[in-house]
Amino acid sequence: MILIPAIDLKDGRCVRLRQGLMEEATVFSDEPAQMARHWLELGAQRLHLVDLNGAFAGKPVNERAMREIVDEVNGEIPVQLGGGIRTLDIIERYLDSGVSEVIIGTAAVKNPGFLHEACDAFPGHIMVGLDAREGRVAVDGWSKLTGHEVVDLARRFQDYGVEAVIYTDIGRDGMLSGVNIPATVALARSLTIPVIASGGITGLEDVRALCEVEFEGIMGAITGRAIYEGTLDFAQANQLAMSLSHTMTGEN
């Protein structure tokens, strides 16, 4: 299992939200590209970018900051990006700029046909982000709960050809309250594609707990507030995740 630092972009800055609330943003850096370099130097194997303004606006807003991050990383590790992706043209533009995978969230739920088209047009480059509270999927920057069950949608999107599902428990995201292991495992067990966990990582015990269920189909975990506020030492946690993954797969 890999540990994936999150860089959430709001007004060109690196921030973290509490439970997806824009008014609850904490600014951690005015230079997101330098933050990307920081995580890369500490051993990150992948970065997770979110255009928060874009998620609410329904179109890219922080594209300049995103491009600066991709240029800084310069292909050394994959970069996955979500937030405000609503058209095939935007997906093509992001992929051409060096983004490895785009993450479709709200648009996938509201317009499944668009997700299907994206998977057909850009095979191997589409992930879906499913954000949920108590098993129900939320859209529009987490501001609206739908009647859709996470597992049902995930199975449908798996059939479309998405590469992975990023599952966020929005009741825990940014709250440093621990990972919802049972819900994450239940989702992973229902799919044949990988799940990336997100929301609630606080310390090394959360990383250890996720590694123990990696075999269920959990390929990675996104961490944000914990590594920015220091409750989790990223370098230490990254080493732990890699060592436990090697141990559990029988590697040396």
C-alpha positions as CSV (number, residue, x, y, z in Angstrom):
1,M,0.0,0.0,0.0
2,I,1.3,3.4,-0.9
3,L,0.7,6.6,1.1
4,I,-0.3,9.5,-1.1
5,P,0.1,13.1,0.0
6,A,-2.8,15.4,-0.9
7,I,-2.4,18.9,-2.2
8,D,-5.7,20.7,-2.1
9,L,-5.8,23.9,-4.1
10,K,-7.9,26.9,-3.2
11,D,-7.2,30.3,-4.7
12,G,-3.8,29.1,-5.8
13,R,-2.7,28.0,-2.3
14,C,-2.3,24.6,-0.7
15,V,-5.0,24.2,2.0
16,R,-7.0,21.6,3.9
17,L,-10.7,21.7,4.6
18,R,-12.7,20.2,7.5
19,Q,-15.5,18.0,6.2
20,G,-15.3,19.7,2.8
21,L,-16.4,23.1,4.0
22,M,-14.7,25.9,2.0
23,E,-15.1,28.3,4.9
24,E,-13.1,25.9,7.1
25,A,-9.9,26.1,5.0
26,T,-6.5,26.2,6.6
27,V,-3.7,27.5,4.4
28,F,-0.5,25.5,4.6
29,S,1.5,26.9,1.8
30,D,1.4,29.8,-0.7
31,E,3.7,27.7,-3.0
32,P,2.0,24.4,-3.9
33,A,4.8,23.4,-6.3
34,Q,7.3,23.7,-3.5
35,M,5.1,21.6,-1.4
36,A,5.0,18.9,-4.1
37,R,8.8,18.9,-4.2
38,H,8.8,18.6,-0.4
39,W,6.7,15.4,-0.5
40,L,8.7,14.0,-3.4
41,E,11.9,14.5,-1.5
42,L,10.4,12.7,1.5
43,G,9.7,9.6,-0.6
44,A,6.2,10.1,-2.0
45,Q,5.4,7.7,-4.8
46,R,2.3,9.5,-6.0
47,L,0.6,12.9,-5.5
48,H,-3.1,13.6,-5.1
49,L,-4.3,17.0,-6.3
50,V,-7.7,18.6,-5.9
51,D,-8.9,21.8,-7.4
52,L,-11.3,22.7,-4.6
53,N,-12.6,25.9,-6.3
54,G,-13.1,23.8,-9.4
55,A,-15.1,21.2,-7.5
56,F,-17.6,23.9,-6.5
57,A,-17.5,25.9,-9.8
58,G,-17.8,22.8,-12.0
59,K,-14.8,23.9,-14.1
60,P,-11.0,24.2,-13.6
61,V,-10.0,27.2,-11.5
62,N,-6.5,26.4,-10.2
63,E,-5.1,25.1,-13.5
64,R,-2.0,27.3,-13.2
65,A,-1.0,26.0,-9.8
66,M,-1.7,22.4,-11.1
67,R,0.6,22.9,-14.0
68,E,3.4,24.3,-11.8
69,I,3.1,21.2,-9.6
70,V,3.3,18.9,-12.6
71,D,6.2,20.8,-14.0
72,E,8.0,20.6,-10.7
73,V,7.5,16.8,-10.4
74,N,8.5,16.5,-14.0
75,G,7.3,12.9,-14.4
76,E,9.3,11.5,-11.4
77,I,6.1,10.2,-9.9
78,P,2.4,9.9,-11.0
79,V,0.1,12.8,-10.3
80,Q,-3.7,12.2,-10.0
81,L,-6.0,15.2,-10.2
82,G,-9.7,15.9,-9.5
83,G,-12.1,18.8,-9.1
84,G,-14.3,20.4,-11.7
85,I,-13.7,17.9,-14.4
86,R,-16.8,17.9,-16.6
87,T,-15.7,17.6,-20.2
88,L,-13.5,15.3,-22.4
89,D,-11.6,18.4,-23.5
90,I,-10.6,19.2,-20.0
91,I,-9.5,15.6,-19.4
92,E,-7.4,15.7,-22.6
93,R,-5.8,19.0,-21.6
94,Y,-4.8,17.7,-18.2
95,L,-3.4,14.4,-19.5
96,D,-1.5,16.3,-22.2
97,S,0.0,18.5,-19.5
98,G,1.4,15.5,-17.6
99,V,-1.3,14.4,-15.2
100,S,-1.3,10.6,-15.0
101,E,-5.0,10.1,-14.0
102,V,-8.0,12.4,-13.7
103,I,-10.5,11.8,-11.0
104,I,-14.2,12.3,-11.9
105,G,-16.5,12.7,-8.9
106,T,-19.7,14.8,-9.1
107,A,-19.9,14.5,-12.9
108,A,-19.8,10.7,-12.6
109,V,-22.8,10.6,-10.3
110,K,-24.8,13.2,-12.1
111,N,-23.9,12.1,-15.6
112,P,-22.7,8.5,-15.7
113,G,-22.7,8.6,-19.5
114,F,-19.9,11.2,-19.3
115,L,-17.8,8.9,-17.1
116,H,-18.4,6.0,-19.6
117,E,-17.3,8.2,-22.5
118,A,-14.2,9.3,-20.6
119,C,-13.2,5.7,-19.8
120,D,-13.7,4.8,-23.5
121,A,-11.7,7.8,-24.7
122,F,-8.9,7.7,-22.2
123,P,-8.5,4.0,-21.1
124,G,-6.2,3.6,-18.1
125,H,-6.4,7.2,-17.1
126,I,-9.7,7.6,-15.3
127,M,-10.4,7.2,-11.6
128,V,-13.7,7.8,-9.9
129,G,-14.0,9.7,-6.6
130,L,-16.9,8.6,-4.4
131,D,-17.4,10.7,-1.3
132,A,-19.9,9.4,1.2
133,R,-21.5,10.0,4.6
134,E,-23.0,6.9,6.2
135,G,-22.9,5.0,2.9
136,R,-24.6,7.6,0.8
137,V,-22.8,9.4,-1.9
138,A,-22.3,13.2,-1.8
139,V,-21.8,15.6,-4.7
140,D,-21.1,19.2,-5.5
141,G,-18.1,19.5,-3.2
142,W,-19.8,17.4,-0.6
143,S,-22.6,20.0,-0.2
144,K,-25.4,17.6,-1.3
145,L,-26.2,14.0,-0.3
146,T,-27.8,11.8,-2.9
147,G,-29.8,8.6,-2.5
148,H,-27.1,6.5,-4.1
149,E,-25.3,3.8,-2.2
150,V,-21.5,3.8,-2.6
151,V,-21.2,0.1,-3.3
152,D,-23.9,0.1,-6.0
153,L,-22.3,3.1,-7.9
154,A,-18.8,1.7,-7.5
155,R,-19.8,-1.6,-9.1
156,R,-21.5,0.2,-12.0
157,F,-18.4,2.4,-12.6
158,Q,-16.1,-0.6,-12.4
159,D,-18.0,-2.0,-15.4
160,Y,-17.3,1.2,-17.3
161,G,-13.6,0.7,-17.0
162,V,-12.4,3.0,-14.3
163,E,-8.9,2.3,-12.9
164,A,-9.6,2.7,-9.3
165,V,-12.2,4.1,-6.8
166,I,-11.1,6.8,-4.4
167,Y,-13.3,6.4,-1.4
168,T,-13.6,9.3,1.1
169,D,-15.6,9.2,4.3
170,I,-16.5,12.9,4.5
171,G,-17.6,12.6,8.1
172,R,-14.0,12.0,8.9
173,D,-12.0,14.0,6.3
174,G,-9.9,16.7,7.8
175,M,-11.1,15.7,11.3
176,L,-8.1,13.5,12.3
177,S,-10.6,11.0,13.7
178,G,-9.3,7.8,12.3
179,V,-10.0,5.9,9.1
180,N,-13.4,4.2,8.5
181,I,-11.8,0.7,8.0
182,P,-15.0,-1.3,7.9
183,A,-16.6,0.8,5.2
184,T,-13.4,0.9,3.2
185,V,-13.0,-2.9,3.4
186,A,-16.6,-3.5,2.5
187,L,-16.3,-1.4,-0.6
188,A,-13.0,-3.1,-1.6
189,R,-14.4,-6.5,-1.2
190,S,-17.3,-5.7,-3.5
191,L,-14.9,-4.7,-6.4
192,T,-12.2,-6.2,-8.5
193,I,-10.5,-2.8,-9.1
194,P,-8.3,-1.2,-6.4
195,V,-9.7,1.2,-3.8
196,I,-7.8,4.2,-2.5
197,A,-8.8,5.2,1.0
198,S,-9.2,8.8,2.0
199,G,-10.3,10.7,5.1
200,G,-9.4,10.5,8.7
201,I,-5.8,9.3,8.8
202,T,-4.3,10.6,12.1
203,G,-1.2,8.6,12.9
204,L,0.9,5.5,12.3
205,E,-1.8,3.2,13.7
206,D,-4.2,4.2,11.0
207,V,-1.5,3.5,8.4
208,R,-0.8,0.1,10.0
209,A,-4.5,-0.7,10.2
210,L,-4.9,0.0,6.4
211,C,-1.8,-2.1,5.6
212,E,-3.3,-5.0,7.5
213,V,-6.3,-5.0,5.1
214,E,-4.4,-4.1,1.9
215,F,-5.0,-7.7,0.7
216,E,-8.7,-6.8,0.4
217,G,-7.9,-4.6,-2.5
218,I,-6.8,-1.3,-0.9
219,M,-3.9,0.0,-3.0
220,G,-3.2,3.3,-1.3
221,A,-4.3,5.9,1.2
222,I,-4.5,9.6,0.8
223,T,-3.3,11.8,3.7
224,G,-3.7,15.5,4.1
225,R,-4.2,17.3,7.4
226,A,-2.3,14.8,9.4
227,I,1.0,15.3,7.5
228,Y,0.5,19.1,7.4
229,E,-0.3,19.5,11.1
230,G,2.4,17.0,12.1
231,T,0.3,14.3,13.8
232,L,1.8,12.0,11.1
233,D,5.4,12.0,10.1
234,F,5.1,11.3,6.3
235,A,8.6,9.9,5.8
236,Q,8.2,7.5,8.8
237,A,4.6,6.5,7.8
238,N,5.7,6.0,4.2
239,Q,8.5,3.7,5.3
240,L,6.1,1.8,7.5
241,A,3.6,1.3,4.7
242,M,6.3,0.1,2.3
243,S,7.8,-2.3,4.9
244,L,4.5,-3.8,5.9
245,S,3.4,-4.2,2.2
246,H,6.7,-6.0,1.5
247,T,6.2,-8.2,4.6
248,M,2.6,-9.1,3.7
249,T,3.4,-9.9,0.1
250,G,6.4,-12.0,1.1
251,E,9.0,-9.6,-0.5
252,N,12.3,-8.8,1.0
